Amino acid sequence: MTNCLECENLNRVYGSKLAKYHAARCAVLYRINTEFAARQQVDMERAKNDMEEHLLTCPFATKAGCLMPLQESSVLERFQ
């Protein structure tokens, strides 16, 4: 993505939260209790927002042209 360590860390956190959210959605218990998946979704959205906010102010991201919206599929591929 960029040479920025914070960008890399935020991307790793977002990917991890996204993977946990997708795992929670696929779990058998999801049909019984959606609260766990909802909490995972909130965590994932927070991580996504943190990353997007950082990308708006990161000098490395602006130089590299990384200000496009995050694609869930590209982030998930790194964590599977």
Buried (B, 14 or more C-beta within 10 A) or exposed (E): BBEBEBBEEBBBBBBBBBBBBBEBEEBEEBEEEEEBBEEBBEBBBEBBEBBBEBBEEBEBBEEBEBEEEBEBEEBEEEBE
